[in-house]
Amino acid sequence: MQYYKGKTLILDLDETLVHSVRLGSESSFKEVSPSIIRKKVEVQCDKQSLLYEVYKRPHVDFFLKTISQWYKVVIYTASMAEYADPVIDWLDQDNNVISQRFFRQSCVLRNGNFLKDLTLAEEDLCKVCLVDNSPIAFDMYKENGIALPTWISNPNDESLLDLLPFLDALRFTADVRSVLRLQHKLT
C-alpha cells in the first residue's frame, strides 16, 4: 500500500516522546510506574561514562508506527547526539520510522534557548510541522508548531493518541500553517 508522505513531521525527543533520568544524580525524581517501558542508556561524554534510564511515553510505539505511514518523520532534539542517538535507535529498532535526526549542534541558540530550524528537514514551510513540549523551540516558525504537554511519568497519559486525528487531517492540507495559525489564535 502506498501512503501519502507529502509532509514532514518533526518531533522533539525529551519530555515529548521520552523522559530520561541520569542515574547516580542527586535527582528528586519520583518512582515511575512499572507499566512504563524503560531502558538504560550509557553515554560517553568528555571521556566520562554516564548512565541514563529512559522511559517511553505511553503509546509512543503505536504513535510512531502510525505517523510514519502518513509523514516523513524527523527527530529534532536539543540534546547531544551521544545521548539522543541510542535513544532514537531504541525508538526505531527496525530503522524504518525515522528518516532524519538533528541534534543540539543543529539548533539556533537564542537568548539561552535552543530553537529548531525546521528548514533543515524541509525547506518548504507549508509542508512541515513540529511537535514539541516547549513552544520556545519553534519560536523561529511559530505557525508550524504544535505544542504537546510535557510528559515526565504519568502512565495514563494519552496525549500522543489524542494528537493522531489532528495529524491525520493535517497531512491533507495544502499549507499546514493555515490550520496551525488558527490553533494559535484559539490558545
C-alpha positions as CSV (number, residue, x, y, z in Angstrom):
1,M,0.0,0.0,0.0
2,Q,1.4,3.4,-0.9
3,Y,1.0,6.1,1.8
4,Y,0.8,9.8,1.3
5,K,4.0,11.3,2.6
6,G,4.0,14.8,1.2
7,K,4.5,16.4,4.6
8,T,7.3,16.3,7.2
9,L,6.6,15.8,10.9
10,I,9.4,16.9,13.2
11,L,9.2,15.5,16.7
12,D,11.1,16.7,19.8
13,L,12.6,13.9,21.9
14,D,12.8,14.7,25.6
15,E,9.6,15.2,27.5
16,T,7.7,14.8,24.2
17,L,8.5,11.1,23.3
18,V,10.6,10.0,26.3
19,H,11.8,11.1,29.7
20,S,15.3,10.4,31.0
21,V,16.9,10.4,34.3
22,R,20.7,10.4,34.8
23,L,21.4,7.5,37.3
24,G,23.5,8.4,40.2
25,S,22.5,12.1,40.1
26,E,21.0,13.9,43.1
27,S,17.6,13.8,41.4
28,S,14.3,14.1,43.3
29,F,12.7,12.1,40.5
30,K,9.7,10.0,41.8
31,E,9.4,6.3,41.1
32,V,7.9,5.7,37.7
33,S,5.0,3.2,37.2
34,P,6.3,-0.3,36.4
35,S,4.0,-0.3,33.3
36,I,6.1,2.3,31.6
37,I,8.7,0.8,29.2
38,R,12.3,1.8,30.2
39,K,15.8,1.2,29.1
40,K,19.2,2.1,30.4
41,V,21.4,4.0,28.0
42,E,25.1,4.5,28.5
43,V,26.5,7.8,27.2
44,Q,30.2,8.6,26.6
45,C,30.7,12.3,27.2
46,D,34.1,14.1,27.8
47,K,35.8,10.7,28.5
48,Q,33.2,10.0,31.1
49,S,30.6,7.4,31.1
50,L,27.1,8.5,32.2
51,L,24.1,6.1,32.7
52,Y,20.6,7.2,31.9
53,E,17.3,5.5,32.5
54,V,15.0,6.4,29.6
55,Y,11.2,6.0,29.8
56,K,8.9,5.8,26.8
57,R,5.8,8.0,26.9
58,P,2.7,5.8,26.8
59,H,1.6,4.8,23.3
60,V,4.8,6.2,21.7
61,D,5.4,3.0,19.7
62,F,1.9,3.0,18.2
63,F,2.1,6.7,17.6
64,L,5.4,6.5,15.7
65,K,4.3,3.5,13.6
66,T,1.1,5.3,12.7
67,I,2.5,8.7,11.8
68,S,5.4,7.1,9.8
69,Q,2.7,5.9,7.3
70,W,1.5,9.5,6.9
71,Y,4.6,11.7,7.2
72,K,8.3,11.8,6.7
73,V,9.3,11.6,10.4
74,V,12.2,13.6,11.8
75,I,13.6,13.7,15.3
76,Y,15.0,17.2,16.2
77,T,16.3,17.5,19.7
78,A,18.3,20.0,21.7
79,S,20.1,17.0,23.3
80,M,23.6,16.0,22.3
81,A,23.9,13.2,19.7
82,E,25.9,11.0,22.1
83,Y,22.7,10.7,24.3
84,A,20.0,11.0,21.6
85,D,21.3,8.6,19.0
86,P,21.0,5.5,21.2
87,V,17.5,6.6,22.4
88,I,16.3,7.2,18.9
89,D,17.8,3.8,17.9
90,W,15.7,2.3,20.7
91,L,12.5,4.0,19.5
92,D,13.1,2.9,15.9
93,Q,14.6,-0.5,16.3
94,D,13.8,-1.6,12.8
95,N,15.2,1.6,11.3
96,N,12.1,2.2,9.2
97,V,10.2,5.0,11.1
98,I,12.6,7.9,11.5
99,S,14.0,9.5,8.3
100,Q,16.4,12.1,9.8
101,R,17.9,13.1,13.1
102,F,19.0,16.6,14.2
103,F,20.8,17.4,17.4
104,R,21.9,20.3,19.6
105,Q,24.5,21.4,17.1
106,S,21.7,22.0,14.5
107,C,19.8,24.2,16.9
108,V,20.0,28.0,16.8
109,L,21.0,29.4,20.2
110,R,19.0,32.5,21.0
111,N,18.7,34.1,24.5
112,G,19.9,30.8,26.1
113,N,17.2,28.8,24.3
114,F,17.8,26.1,21.6
115,L,15.5,26.9,18.7
116,K,14.9,24.5,15.9
117,D,15.5,25.5,12.3
118,L,12.8,23.5,10.5
119,T,14.2,24.3,7.1
120,L,17.0,21.8,7.7
121,A,14.4,19.0,7.4
122,E,12.1,20.6,4.9
123,E,12.7,23.9,3.1
124,D,9.0,24.3,2.1
125,L,7.4,25.5,5.4
126,C,3.9,24.8,4.1
127,K,4.8,21.1,4.4
128,V,6.3,20.9,7.8
129,C,5.2,20.9,11.4
130,L,7.0,20.5,14.7
131,V,5.5,18.7,17.7
132,D,7.3,19.8,20.9
133,N,6.6,20.2,24.6
134,S,8.4,23.5,24.6
135,P,6.8,26.2,22.4
136,I,10.1,28.2,22.7
137,A,11.7,25.6,20.5
138,F,9.6,26.7,17.5
139,D,9.9,30.5,18.1
140,M,11.5,30.9,14.7
141,Y,8.5,29.2,13.0
142,K,5.5,29.8,15.3
143,E,3.0,28.9,12.6
144,N,4.5,25.4,12.2
145,G,4.4,24.4,15.8
146,I,2.1,22.0,17.7
147,A,2.6,22.2,21.5
148,L,2.2,18.9,23.3
149,P,2.0,18.7,27.1
150,T,5.3,17.9,28.8
151,W,5.5,14.2,29.8
152,I,7.5,13.0,32.8
153,S,5.9,9.9,34.4
154,N,2.1,9.8,34.0
155,P,1.3,6.2,33.0
156,N,-2.2,7.2,31.9
157,D,-1.0,9.9,29.5
158,E,-2.9,9.8,26.2
159,S,-1.6,12.9,24.5
160,L,0.1,11.1,21.6
161,L,-3.2,9.2,20.9
162,D,-5.2,12.4,21.2
163,L,-2.9,14.0,18.6
164,L,-3.4,11.3,15.9
165,P,-6.8,12.5,14.5
166,F,-5.4,16.1,14.1
167,L,-2.2,14.9,12.4
168,D,-4.3,12.6,10.1
169,A,-6.3,15.6,8.9
170,L,-3.4,18.0,8.8
171,R,-1.5,15.8,6.3
172,F,-4.1,16.6,3.6
173,T,-4.0,20.4,3.9
174,A,-2.2,22.4,1.2
175,D,-0.4,24.5,3.8
176,V,-0.2,23.3,7.4
177,R,0.3,26.9,8.6
178,S,-3.2,27.8,7.5
179,V,-4.6,25.3,10.1
180,L,-1.9,25.8,12.8
181,R,-2.3,29.6,12.6
182,L,-6.0,29.1,13.7
183,Q,-4.9,26.8,16.5
184,H,-2.6,29.5,17.9
185,K,-5.3,32.1,17.7
186,L,-7.5,29.9,19.9
187,T,-4.9,29.4,22.6
